[in-house]
């Protein structure tokens, strides 16, 4: 069954948050 629009947005928000913290960790190490 297809994902609802809200589910897609929520998944995107969660991955964006993960990428953000990953990037901050990398930048902090430079």
N, CA, C and O atoms as a CHARMM CRD file, in Angstrom:
* protein
*
  120
    1    1 UNK  N      0.84400  -1.20300   0.00000 PROA 1      0.00000
    2    1 UNK  CA     0.00000   0.00000   0.00000 PROA 1      0.00000
    3    1 UNK  C      0.87500   1.24800   0.00000 PROA 1      0.00000
    4    1 UNK  O      1.91300   1.27100   0.66100 PROA 1      0.00000
    5    2 UNK  N      0.47700   2.27800  -0.72500 PROA 2      0.00000
    6    2 UNK  CA     1.29900   3.50100  -0.81900 PROA 2      0.00000
    7    2 UNK  C      1.36300   4.24700   0.50700 PROA 2      0.00000
    8    2 UNK  O      0.43400   4.20800   1.31300 PROA 2      0.00000
    9    3 UNK  N      2.48100   4.92100   0.70600 PROA 3      0.00000
   10    3 UNK  CA     2.63000   5.71800   1.91400 PROA 3      0.00000
   11    3 UNK  C      1.74800   6.94800   1.82900 PROA 3      0.00000
   12    3 UNK  O      1.51400   7.48600   0.74600 PROA 3      0.00000
   13    4 UNK  N      1.25700   7.39000   2.98700 PROA 4      0.00000
   14    4 UNK  CA     0.51300   8.64600   2.99800 PROA 4      0.00000
   15    4 UNK  C      1.49100   9.80600   2.94700 PROA 4      0.00000
   16    4 UNK  O      2.67800   9.64500   3.23200 PROA 4      0.00000
   17    5 UNK  N      0.98800  10.96700   2.58500 PROA 5      0.00000
   18    5 UNK  CA     1.84400  12.15500   2.46600 PROA 5      0.00000
   19    5 UNK  C      2.52900  12.45100   3.79600 PROA 5      0.00000
   20    5 UNK  O      3.70800  12.80200   3.83300 PROA 5      0.00000
   21    6 UNK  N      1.76900  12.30600   4.89900 PROA 6      0.00000
   22    6 UNK  CA     2.32500  12.58600   6.22900 PROA 6      0.00000
   23    6 UNK  C      3.46600  11.63400   6.56200 PROA 6      0.00000
   24    6 UNK  O      4.46700  12.04100   7.15200 PROA 6      0.00000
   25    7 UNK  N      3.31700  10.36800   6.18400 PROA 7      0.00000
   26    7 UNK  CA     4.36900   9.38900   6.46900 PROA 7      0.00000
   27    7 UNK  C      5.64100   9.72500   5.70800 PROA 7      0.00000
   28    7 UNK  O      6.74600   9.58700   6.23200 PROA 7      0.00000
   29    8 UNK  N      5.47400  10.17000   4.46400 PROA 8      0.00000
   30    8 UNK  CA     6.63800  10.55700   3.66000 PROA 8      0.00000
   31    8 UNK  C      7.34000  11.75000   4.29600 PROA 8      0.00000
   32    8 UNK  O      8.56500  11.76700   4.41100 PROA 8      0.00000
   33    9 UNK  N      6.55900  12.75300   4.71000 PROA 9      0.00000
   34    9 UNK  CA     7.13500  13.94100   5.34300 PROA 9      0.00000
   35    9 UNK  C      7.85600  13.57300   6.63300 PROA 9      0.00000
   36    9 UNK  O      8.94700  14.07400   6.90500 PROA 9      0.00000
   37   10 UNK  N      7.24600  12.69900   7.42500 PROA 10     0.00000
   38   10 UNK  CA     7.83900  12.30800   8.70500 PROA 10     0.00000
   39   10 UNK  C      9.15700  11.57500   8.47900 PROA 10     0.00000
   40   10 UNK  O     10.13800  11.83000   9.17700 PROA 10     0.00000
   41   11 UNK  N      9.18300  10.66800   7.50600 PROA 11     0.00000
   42   11 UNK  CA    10.41600   9.94400   7.20100 PROA 11     0.00000
   43   11 UNK  C     11.49300  10.91700   6.73100 PROA 11     0.00000
   44   11 UNK  O     12.65500  10.79100   7.11700 PROA 11     0.00000
   45   12 UNK  N     11.11700  11.87500   5.90900 PROA 12     0.00000
   46   12 UNK  CA    12.06700  12.87500   5.42800 PROA 12     0.00000
   47   12 UNK  C     12.61300  13.71300   6.56300 PROA 12     0.00000
   48   12 UNK  O     13.80600  14.01200   6.61200 PROA 12     0.00000
   49   13 UNK  N     11.72100  14.09400   7.48500 PROA 13     0.00000
   50   13 UNK  CA    12.15400  14.90500   8.62000 PROA 13     0.00000
   51   13 UNK  C     13.14700  14.12800   9.48600 PROA 13     0.00000
   52   13 UNK  O     14.15500  14.68100   9.92800 PROA 13     0.00000
   53   14 UNK  N     12.86500  12.86100   9.72600 PROA 14     0.00000
   54   14 UNK  CA    13.74600  12.04800  10.56600 PROA 14     0.00000
   55   14 UNK  C     15.11400  11.85900   9.91500 PROA 14     0.00000
   56   14 UNK  O     16.13900  11.95700  10.58900 PROA 14     0.00000
   57   15 UNK  N     15.13500  11.59100   8.61800 PROA 15     0.00000
   58   15 UNK  CA    16.42600  11.39300   7.94700 PROA 15     0.00000
   59   15 UNK  C     17.18900  12.70800   7.86900 PROA 15     0.00000
   60   15 UNK  O     18.41800  12.71400   7.94400 PROA 15     0.00000
   61   16 UNK  N     16.47400  13.82500   7.71900 PROA 16     0.00000
   62   16 UNK  CA    17.13300  15.13400   7.69700 PROA 16     0.00000
   63   16 UNK  C     17.77000  15.41400   9.05100 PROA 16     0.00000
   64   16 UNK  O     18.87400  15.95300   9.12200 PROA 16     0.00000
   65   17 UNK  N     17.07800  15.05100  10.12100 PROA 17     0.00000
   66   17 UNK  CA    17.62500  15.25300  11.46900 PROA 17     0.00000
   67   17 UNK  C     18.87500  14.39800  11.66300 PROA 17     0.00000
   68   17 UNK  O     19.87700  14.85700  12.21100 PROA 17     0.00000
   69   18 UNK  N     18.80000  13.13900  11.20000 PROA 18     0.00000
   70   18 UNK  CA    19.95800  12.24400  11.31500 PROA 18     0.00000
   71   18 UNK  C     21.13500  12.79500  10.53200 PROA 18     0.00000
   72   18 UNK  O     22.25800  12.83300  11.03500 PROA 18     0.00000
   73   19 UNK  N     20.88300  13.22300   9.30000 PROA 19     0.00000
   74   19 UNK  CA    21.95900  13.76900   8.46700 PROA 19     0.00000
   75   19 UNK  C     22.53900  15.01400   9.11300 PROA 19     0.00000
   76   19 UNK  O     23.75200  15.22400   9.07400 PROA 19     0.00000
   77   20 UNK  N     21.69000  15.84300   9.70600 PROA 20     0.00000
   78   20 UNK  CA    22.13900  17.07300  10.35000 PROA 20     0.00000
   79   20 UNK  C     23.08400  16.78700  11.49600 PROA 20     0.00000
   80   20 UNK  O     24.13600  17.41700  11.60400 PROA 20     0.00000
   81   21 UNK  N     22.72300  15.83800  12.36000 PROA 21     0.00000
   82   21 UNK  CA    23.59700  15.53100  13.49400 PROA 21     0.00000
   83   21 UNK  C     24.87100  14.85500  13.02100 PROA 21     0.00000
   84   21 UNK  O     25.93600  15.05100  13.60500 PROA 21     0.00000
   85   22 UNK  N     24.76500  14.05500  11.96000 PROA 22     0.00000
   86   22 UNK  CA    25.94900  13.42100  11.37800 PROA 22     0.00000
   87   22 UNK  C     26.89700  14.49200  10.85100 PROA 22     0.00000
   88   22 UNK  O     28.10200  14.44000  11.09400 PROA 22     0.00000
   89   23 UNK  N     26.34100  15.46900  10.12300 PROA 23     0.00000
   90   23 UNK  CA    27.15700  16.55500   9.57500 PROA 23     0.00000
   91   23 UNK  C     27.80800  17.36400  10.68100 PROA 23     0.00000
   92   23 UNK  O     28.98500  17.70800  10.57900 PROA 23     0.00000
   93   24 UNK  N     27.06500  17.67500  11.73800 PROA 24     0.00000
   94   24 UNK  CA    27.64800  18.45600  12.83200 PROA 24     0.00000
   95   24 UNK  C     28.79200  17.69600  13.47700 PROA 24     0.00000
   96   24 UNK  O     29.80200  18.29400  13.84800 PROA 24     0.00000
   97   25 UNK  N     28.64500  16.38200  13.61500 PROA 25     0.00000
   98   25 UNK  CA    29.71100  15.58000  14.21300 PROA 25     0.00000
   99   25 UNK  C     30.96100  15.62700  13.33700 PROA 25     0.00000
  100   25 UNK  O     32.07500  15.75200  13.84500 PROA 25     0.00000
  101   26 UNK  N     30.77300  15.52700  12.02800 PROA 26     0.00000
  102   26 UNK  CA    31.90800  15.57100  11.10000 PROA 26     0.00000
  103   26 UNK  C     32.56300  16.94900  11.12800 PROA 26     0.00000
  104   26 UNK  O     33.78600  17.05900  11.21300 PROA 26     0.00000
  105   27 UNK  N     31.74600  17.99800  11.05600 PROA 27     0.00000
  106   27 UNK  CA    32.27300  19.37000  11.04200 PROA 27     0.00000
  107   27 UNK  C     33.01100  19.67500  12.34000 PROA 27     0.00000
  108   27 UNK  O     34.05400  20.32800  12.32100 PROA 27     0.00000
  109   28 UNK  N     32.48200  19.21100  13.45400 PROA 28     0.00000
  110   28 UNK  CA    33.11100  19.47800  14.75200 PROA 28     0.00000
  111   28 UNK  C     34.49200  18.84000  14.81600 PROA 28     0.00000
  112   28 UNK  O     35.37200  19.32200  15.52900 PROA 28     0.00000
  113   29 UNK  N     34.68100  17.74300  14.06100 PROA 29     0.00000
  114   29 UNK  CA    35.95600  17.03400  14.11300 PROA 29     0.00000
  115   29 UNK  C     37.01300  17.68300  13.22600 PROA 29     0.00000
  116   29 UNK  O     38.20600  17.43700  13.40700 PROA 29     0.00000
  117   30 UNK  N     36.59300  18.50500  12.27500 PROA 30     0.00000
  118   30 UNK  CA    37.55200  19.12200  11.34600 PROA 30     0.00000
  119   30 UNK  C     38.44300  20.14200  12.05100 PROA 30     0.00000
  120   30 UNK  O     39.30400  20.75300  11.41700 PROA 30     0.00000
